[in-house]
Amino acid sequence: MIQEIHDISLKGEIVDVHVEDDSISQVLPAGTKRSESTSVIDGQDLSLYPGFCDLQINGSFGHDFVTEPESVW
């Protein structure tokens, strides 16, 4: 569980996120009770960006940022 993470999709609320098998299974109100065996990650300095957004760009418009990173500028 990621505890007290800033969720940008829910009005900026602070929430707890339960993850199972590398996928978000629940988004819960912050402070929701959990079992003692649950692994917890402190999410206070993190933000949750749910969805299928590719936040990585390897290039575009004829530029390959992987092999020529200086082409970004």
GIZI-V521649 format. One line per field, one symbol per residue. psi: psi as a letter, one per 40 degrees, with the letter a starting at -180 (. if undefined). Layout:
psi: ???
This chain:
psi: hhhfihheefffihihhhhhfeihdihiihehiiidehhhhhedeiihgiaghhehheiifehheddgdeed.
